[in-house]
Amino acid sequence: VAIGGVDQPITRRAEGEKLGVETTLGGLSLDADSRIPTSPRRLAAVGWEHDVDQLSGTLWLPPGYRLLHASGVDAASSTWLSRWNLLSVFFVLLMTVVSGRLFGAKGAAWALATLVLVWNEPGAPARIWLVLAVIEALRRAVAEGRFARGVQIVQGLVAVVLVVLAVPFAVAQLRGGLFPALSEPRMGGGMELMDLVSMRPDAVVSSLENAADGGAEFDEAALMAESAPKRREIRPRAMAAELSDLAEYDASGGGLRSSRTTAFESDPSAIVPTGPGRPDWTWERVDLSWSGPVTRDQVLGLWLIPPWASGLLAILRVALLIGLAGLFVRGWRAQFFSGAGLGPLGTRFGGAPAALLALATVLGLGAGVVAATPARADMPTPDMLDALRDRLLENPKCAPSCAALSRLEVDVTPERLRLLAAFEAREETGVPLPGGGLGESSWLPETVFVDGSRSGAIRRDASGVLWLRLPRGAHEVVLEGAMPPQETVQLPLPLAPRRTLLATAPRGYAVVGIGPDGSAVAALQFVREAGRAPVATATETLAPSTILPFVELTRQFELGLRWRTQTGIRRIAPADGPIVLEIPLVAGESVTTPGIQVENGRAKLT
């Protein structure tokens, strides 16, 4: 059971066996899942020990099941009995009487069984049988002559129409009977009074008012979607707890905006049943509705046909359909084409075979004409040239992960910085090098050596990132350059190394950003040790001082059954480049967010 989308523990009182849940005062939005282990024919319509003023339901049937009838309900769509109306019954009885006059009692029984089984099936030939019966009666009544030949021609055309209608229907029936999952689901009919009864009154009135005021059409699909009950998404409790912890920083208000308060949440140690799991598949839909109040003892009966019976009925429909068509074909003369004046060909082959022969001849001539068409070599279109160019310049399949920085060794002195980077490339590609940037505190290499040779295939993009072209394989890249005369030097890492280590003990600088496991995420920061003034050249004596990193830190503490804190960081200066921060923790605080390193009571992040 879930109230407002939150799973609730189900309790039982000591003096009885009844189950229930605790609710609060006010409006109630409750969603419950249950399982019926047996296969009863009669179910409780309400399901709760309370009478209801209004009740509606939706029944989803899996492939292969058919609903004959639903008892104990005022209206049910998409049932076999509900699809019968007075006109359908009249037509079936009329066709039965006509078949009895034409073919006798056996023909009447055959026609009645066939039409009863196939009448309400989608795509089944229905009213064409009456046309065939009228033509058969005319054929028996008229004498030889032009009118008789005209009746034979019309009879042949109607037979072709019957074949066109019956063959797809028979294929669909056999496919759906033998393989139910391949059949098309039968959805409920259009919007009827029962659909409006099952919807919220405000949704119906709003949709009707909008259609009346704006002159727009009545949107049935939108109204159904708006009025349908919202299905609760089943997710593990751990994931739900993580989602409840989410909060986002409100830049306009200058504080944190929590997604929900945790001061009044339920006890996390309570045992919440996960339920049987609600399936998310949809197949044949049946809408159930009651027109008035429904008591708690109201019973709902469902008369279902299992898949094996549906398969037998599908085979029986096809057999009966062929037999009914055979009643009409048996009385025909096999002189349709000869009577139409087609000569010995029609006399020899008869109606249907001659038509198939003519169709095959036409298709063969058409295929010969197509095969004899000479080929032409046209000039390629601009679209074809663009497609060929894109195919020629497309990235390798490994992009954008064609290279990896497996190891980065750092050697820093008061004047220079030397980096040894080990790259592994799956294909010839460009790799971003450590360093670069546009700020004055960014470090740029002066020399780049690849496998001991100076490299010239280096490019710097608009953001200041240095790119180096590497062939396929493993390579060692050495970067070396002077340290900028700044108190703090940033070393961006566009491609995060899998392992970062210090080649020698750092001199003159403290290196920030290397974790105890050798991980480094986005950048390294070199902070000049106290008492060591930066070495300035003649051209750098008048350089402006660099603004130290400055951020605004906001923390919000939620004290409930679970204590937690949300931290928001807003960058103030500098505007560009990475910043490495060390945030002090309060006493007793533990960081549970993955990817954040904690050392000496400080959380380090970039």
PAMI-576153 format. One record per residue (C-alpha): residue in one letter; x, y, z. Coordinates in steps of 0.2 Angstrom, whole numbers, padded with zeros to 4 digits, always signed. Example, Ala and Ser with C-alpha at 12.3 -4.5 7.8 and 13.67 -1.06 7.14 Angstrom:
2
A+0062-0022+0039;S+0068-0005+0036;
REM end
This chain:
606
V+0000+0000+0000;A+0006+0017-0004;I-0001+0034+0002;G+0004+0049-0009;G+0017+0038-0018;V+0026+0033-0002;D+0026+0014+0003;Q+0017+0011+0020;P+0019-0003+0032;I+0003-0015+0033;T-0002-0018+0051;R-0013-0031+0060;R-0022-0029+0076;A-0019-0041+0090;E-0038-0045+0092;G-0041-0050+0074;E-0034-0055+0057;K-0039-0039+0048;L-0025-0030+0039;G-0024-0011+0037;V-0014+0005+0036;E-0013+0021+0046;T-0018+0037+0037;T-0019+0055+0041;L-0033+0067+0041;G-0038+0076+0025;G-0038+0071+0007;L-0032+0053+0004;S-0023+0046-0011;L-0021+0028-0008;D-0014+0015-0020;A-0014-0004-0016;D-0007-0019-0025;S-0013-0037-0021;R-0012-0054-0028;I-0026-0068-0029;P-0017-0085-0028;T-0032-0095-0034;S-0042-0093-0050;P-0060-0088-0043;R-0074-0084-0055;R-0081-0071-0043;L-0072-0057-0035;A-0075-0043-0023;A-0080-0028-0033;V-0074-0015-0020;G-0060-0024-0012;W-0061-0014+0004;E-0073-0015+0019;H-0081+0001+0015;D-0096+0006+0003;V-0091+0017-0011;D-0101+0031-0020;Q-0093+0028-0037;L-0083+0014-0044;S-0074+0011-0060;G-0060-0001-0065;T-0049-0007-0079;L-0046-0025-0083;W-0030-0029-0093;L-0030-0046-0101;P-0014-0055-0107;P-0012-0062-0125;G-0023-0077-0128;Y-0037-0073-0115;R-0054-0067-0121;L-0068-0060-0110;L-0085-0067-0114;H-0095-0058-0101;A-0093-0049-0085;S-0107-0050-0072;G-0110-0039-0057;V-0105-0023-0067;D-0117-0010-0075;A-0106-0008-0091;A-0091-0017-0098;S-0082-0013-0114;S-0074-0025-0126;T-0083-0041-0121;W-0090-0054-0133;L-0108-0051-0127;S-0107-0032-0126;R-0102-0031-0145;W-0119-0039-0150;N-0133-0028-0154;L-0150-0029-0161;L-0145-0026-0179;S-0131-0040-0178;V-0144-0053-0171;F-0156-0048-0185;F-0143-0050-0199;V-0137-0067-0192;L-0155-0074-0191;L-0159-0067-0208;M-0144-0075-0216;T-0148-0092-0207;V-0165-0092-0214;V-0159-0088-0232;S-0146-0101-0230;G-0159-0114-0225;R-0170-0109-0241;L-0154-0111-0252;F-0145-0126-0245;G-0157-0134-0233;A-0156-0137-0214;K-0138-0142-0214;G-0134-0126-0223;A-0144-0116-0211;A-0135-0124-0196;W-0118-0121-0204;A-0121-0103-0208;L-0128-0100-0190;A-0112-0107-0182;T-0101-0098-0193;L-0108-0081-0191;V-0110-0083-0172;L-0092-0086-0171;V-0085-0074-0183;W-0097-0059-0183;N-0088-0049-0169;E-0071-0053-0174;P-0060-0039-0182;G-0058-0040-0201;A-0071-0054-0203;P-0082-0055-0219;A-0099-0051-0213;R-0112-0043-0224;I-0105-0049-0240;W-0113-0066-0236;L-0130-0058-0240;V-0124-0052-0256;L-0118-0069-0261;A-0135-0077-0256;V-0144-0064-0267;I-0133-0068-0282;E-0135-0087-0279;A-0154-0085-0279;L-0154-0075-0295;R-0142-0088-0303;R-0154-0101-0299;A-0169-0091-0305;V-0164-0084-0322;A-0163-0093-0338;E-0149-0094-0350;G-0145-0078-0359;R-0136-0061-0357;F-0143-0058-0340;A-0137-0075-0334;R-0120-0071-0340;G-0121-0055-0331;V-0125-0063-0315;Q-0111-0075-0317;I-0099-0060-0319;V-0105-0052-0304;Q-0104-0068-0294;G-0086-0070-0299;L-0082-0052-0294;V-0090-0055-0277;A-0081-0071-0275;V-0064-0061-0278;V-0070-0049-0264;L-0074-0063-0253;V-0056-0070-0255;V-0048-0053-0252;L-0058-0052-0236;A-0057-0070-0230;V-0038-0074-0233;P-0031-0060-0222;F-0044-0064-0208;A-0040-0083-0209;V-0021-0079-0208;A-0024-0067-0193;Q-0035-0080-0184;L-0023-0094-0186;R-0008-0083-0181;G-0017-0076-0166;G-0023-0093-0161;L-0007-0103-0162;F+0004-0088-0156;P-0006-0076-0146;A+0008-0063-0143;L+0008-0060-0162;S-0011-0055-0162;E-0017-0037-0161;P-0024-0032-0145;R-0043-0028-0144;M-0045-0011-0136;G-0061-0004-0129;G-0072+0006-0140;G-0073+0025-0142;M-0078+0037-0128;E-0095+0032-0121;L-0106+0036-0106;M-0097+0023-0096;D-0080+0032-0099;L-0087+0049-0093;V-0093+0041-0078;S-0076+0034-0073;M-0068+0051-0075;R-0066+0065-0063;P-0080+0078-0065;D-0068+0092-0065;A-0058+0085-0080;V-0074+0082-0090;V-0081+0099-0087;S-0064+0108-0090;S-0062+0098-0107;L-0080+0102-0112;E-0078+0121-0107;N-0062+0123-0117;A-0069+0115-0132;A-0084+0126-0131;D-0075+0143-0128;G-0060+0140-0140;G-0070+0131-0154;A-0057+0117-0153;E-0062+0099-0155;F-0066+0088-0140;D-0049+0080-0136;E-0054+0062-0131;A-0036+0056-0129;A-0030+0070-0118;L-0046+0069-0107;M-0043+0050-0105;A-0024+0053-0101;E-0029+0067-0088;S-0042+0057-0080;A-0033+0041-0079;P-0026+0037-0061;K-0007+0040-0060;R+0002+0023-0059;R+0015+0023-0045;E+0032+0018-0051;I+0039+0003-0041;R+0057+0006-0036;P+0068+0000-0022;R+0067+0008-0005;A+0085+0012-0006;M+0083+0022-0022;A+0067+0031-0015;A+0078+0036+0000;E+0091+0043-0012;L+0078+0052-0022;S+0071+0060-0006;D+0089+0066-0001;L+0090+0077-0017;A+0091+0096-0015;E+0095+0109-0027;Y+0104+0126-0025;D+0092+0141-0028;A+0103+0154-0036;S+0090+0167-0035;G+0086+0165-0017;G+0104+0162-0012;G+0100+0146-0002;L+0096+0128-0004;R+0079+0122-0009;S+0076+0104-0002;S+0065+0092-0012;R+0055+0087+0004;T+0057+0088+0022;T+0062+0074+0033;A+0057+0079+0050;F+0040+0070+0049;E+0045+0055+0038;S+0040+0037+0043;D+0052+0026+0053;P+0065+0019+0041;S+0066+0003+0052;A+0047-0001+0049;I+0045-0016+0038;V+0037-0011+0022;P+0031-0026+0011;T+0037-0024-0007;G+0021-0032-0014;P+0019-0044-0028;G+0025-0031-0041;R+0013-0023-0053;P+0016-0028-0071;D+0018-0013-0083;W+0012-0022-0099;T-0004-0018-0108;W-0014-0028-0120;E-0032-0030-0122;R-0041-0017-0111;V-0059-0019-0103;D-0066-0004-0095;L-0078-0008-0080;S-0090+0004-0073;W-0104+0005-0060;S-0118+0019-0062;G-0121+0021-0044;P-0115+0017-0026;V-0107+0000-0024;T-0108-0009-0007;R-0094-0019+0000;D-0102-0036-0003;Q-0105-0033-0022;V-0098-0047-0032;L-0089-0046-0049;G-0090-0062-0061;L-0078-0064-0075;W-0081-0077-0089;L-0064-0079-0097;I-0058-0090-0112;P-0041-0097-0109;P-0027-0097-0123;W-0029-0115-0127;A-0048-0113-0130;S-0045-0097-0140;G-0033-0107-0151;L-0046-0120-0154;L-0060-0107-0158;A-0048-0098-0170;I-0045-0115-0180;L-0064-0118-0179;R-0068-0101-0186;V-0057-0104-0201;A-0064-0121-0205;L-0082-0115-0203;L-0078-0100-0215;I-0071-0111-0228;G-0086-0123-0227;L-0098-0109-0228;A-0089-0102-0244;G-0089-0120-0251;L-0109-0120-0250;F-0109-0106-0262;V-0095-0112-0273;R-0102-0130-0275;G-0118-0123-0284;W-0108-0112-0296;R-0104-0117-0314;A-0086-0118-0318;Q-0090-0108-0334;F-0087-0090-0328;F-0074-0085-0340;S-0082-0095-0354;G-0099-0087-0351;A-0091-0070-0351;G-0084-0074-0369;L-0066-0078-0366;G-0066-0094-0377;P-0058-0111-0375;L-0046-0104-0362;G-0060-0101-0350;T-0068-0118-0354;R-0052-0128-0351;F-0046-0120-0335;G-0062-0113-0327;G-0064-0097-0317;A-0052-0095-0303;P-0037-0104-0311;A-0038-0094-0326;A-0038-0078-0316;L-0022-0084-0307;L-0014-0088-0324;A-0018-0071-0331;L-0012-0062-0315;A+0005-0072-0316;T+0006-0068-0334;V+0004-0049-0331;L+0017-0050-0316;G+0029-0059-0327;L+0028-0046-0341;G+0030-0032-0329;A+0046-0041-0322;G+0053-0043-0339;V+0050-0024-0343;V+0059-0019-0327;A+0073-0031-0330;A+0075-0025-0348;T+0077-0007-0342;P+0094-0001-0347;A+0105+0006-0332;R+0111+0024-0332;A+0125+0032-0323;D+0120+0049-0317;M+0130+0062-0309;P+0131+0061-0290;T+0120+0073-0281;P+0126+0085-0267;D+0118+0074-0254;M+0127+0059-0260;L+0144+0069-0260;D+0140+0075-0242;A+0136+0057-0237;L+0153+0051-0244;R+0163+0065-0236;D+0155+0061-0219;R+0159+0043-0221;L+0177+0047-0226;L+0179+0059-0211;E+0169+0050-0198;N+0177+0046-0181;P+0183+0029-0177;K+0172+0017-0168;C+0181+0019-0151;A+0178+0038-0151;P+0177+0048-0139;S+0187+0035-0128;C+0201+0031-0140;A+0214+0035-0128;A+0217+0034-0109;L+0230+0042-0097;S+0236+0027-0087;R+0249+0036-0077;L+0254+0054-0073;E+0271+0057-0063;V+0273+0075-0056;D+0290+0083-0052;V+0289+0101-0046;T+0303+0113-0041;P+0302+0131-0036;E+0306+0136-0054;R+0300+0122-0066;L+0287+0108-0067;R+0290+0092-0076;L+0276+0079-0080;L+0278+0061-0087;A+0262+0055-0094;A+0259+0037-0100;F+0246+0037-0114;E+0238+0022-0122;A+0229+0024-0139;R+0218+0012-0147;E+0218+0021-0164;E+0227+0037-0171;T+0219+0051-0161;G+0221+0067-0153;V+0223+0068-0134;P+0222+0083-0122;L+0237+0086-0112;P+0238+0092-0094;G+0240+0110-0092;G+0234+0124-0103;G+0220+0136-0099;L+0218+0155-0102;G+0221+0161-0084;E+0237+0169-0078;S+0239+0156-0065;S+0238+0141-0078;W+0254+0132-0082;L+0259+0130-0100;P+0273+0117-0106;E+0288+0124-0115;T+0293+0107-0123;V+0284+0091-0127;F+0293+0075-0130;V+0284+0059-0137;D+0294+0043-0134;G+0310+0053-0133;S+0308+0064-0148;R+0301+0082-0149;S+0283+0083-0155;G+0277+0096-0167;A+0259+0090-0169;I+0252+0101-0155;R+0236+0112-0156;R+0228+0124-0144;D+0209+0126-0145;A+0199+0142-0141;S+0197+0136-0122;G+0216+0135-0120;V+0217+0116-0120;L+0233+0108-0128;W+0230+0093-0140;L+0243+0081-0146;R+0241+0069-0160;L+0247+0051-0155;P+0248+0036-0166;R+0241+0019-0161;G+0249+0011-0146;A+0257+0015-0129;H+0267+0031-0128;E+0277+0041-0115;V+0275+0060-0116;V+0286+0072-0106;L+0280+0090-0103;E+0291+0103-0095;G+0290+0121-0092;A+0293+0136-0080;M+0281+0139-0066;P+0271+0155-0067;P+0276+0169-0054;Q+0259+0166-0044;E+0255+0161-0027;T+0244+0147-0033;V+0246+0138-0050;Q+0232+0128-0058;L+0235+0112-0068;P+0219+0107-0077;L+0217+0088-0081;P+0206+0087-0097;L+0209+0068-0097;A+0208+0062-0079;P+0223+0050-0076;R+0220+0033-0068;R+0234+0035-0057;T+0243+0051-0051;L+0259+0051-0041;L+0274+0062-0036;A+0290+0057-0044;T+0300+0066-0030;A+0296+0075-0015;P+0289+0092-0020;R+0300+0107-0017;G+0294+0125-0015;Y+0275+0120-0018;A+0262+0110-0009;V+0252+0099-0021;V+0233+0098-0018;G+0221+0087-0028;I+0230+0069-0027;G+0220+0057-0017;P+0227+0044-0006;D+0223+0031-0019;G+0232+0041-0032;S+0216+0048-0040;A+0214+0065-0047;V+0198+0071-0055;A+0199+0088-0064;A+0214+0098-0059;L+0229+0099-0048;Q+0233+0114-0038;F+0251+0120-0033;V+0252+0132-0018;R+0268+0141-0015;E+0276+0137+0002;A+0276+0152+0014;G+0292+0162+0014;R+0296+0158-0004;A+0293+0173-0015;P+0289+0170-0034;V+0303+0172-0046;A+0298+0187-0057;T+0307+0192-0073;A+0309+0209-0080;T+0293+0208-0091;E+0283+0201-0076;T+0287+0214-0063;L+0271+0225-0068;A+0259+0210-0070;P+0243+0212-0060;S+0241+0201-0045;T+0229+0186-0047;I+0213+0185-0037;L+0213+0170-0026;P+0199+0157-0027;F+0183+0163-0018;V+0167+0154-0016;E+0151+0155-0006;L+0146+0140+0004;T+0129+0137+0011;R+0124+0122+0022;Q+0107+0116+0027;F+0104+0104+0041;E+0089+0093+0042;L+0086+0085+0059;G+0073+0071+0059;L+0073+0052+0060;R+0089+0053+0050;W+0101+0068+0051;R+0109+0075+0035;T+0115+0090+0028;Q+0114+0098+0010;T+0129+0108+0004;G+0128+0121-0010;I+0143+0130-0017;R+0142+0145-0028;R+0158+0151-0038;I+0162+0170-0036;A+0180+0171-0042;P+0189+0168-0053;A+0177+0166-0067;D+0187+0153-0077;G+0198+0138-0073;P+0196+0124-0060;I+0196+0127-0041;V+0202+0115-0028;L+0193+0117-0011;E+0195+0110+0006;I+0178+0111+0016;P+0179+0109+0035;L+0167+0097+0042;V+0157+0099+0058;A+0160+0087+0073;G+0153+0070+0070;E+0149+0073+0051;S+0152+0059+0039;V+0152+0061+0020;T+0142+0048+0011;T+0142+0056-0006;P+0154+0045-0017;G+0169+0053-0025;I+0173+0065-0011;Q+0189+0063-0002;V+0190+0067+0017;E+0207+0070+0026;N+0210+0077+0043;G+0191+0083+0045;R+0191+0092+0028;A+0182+0087+0012;K+0192+0089-0003;L+0184+0092-0020;T+0188+0101-0037;
REM end
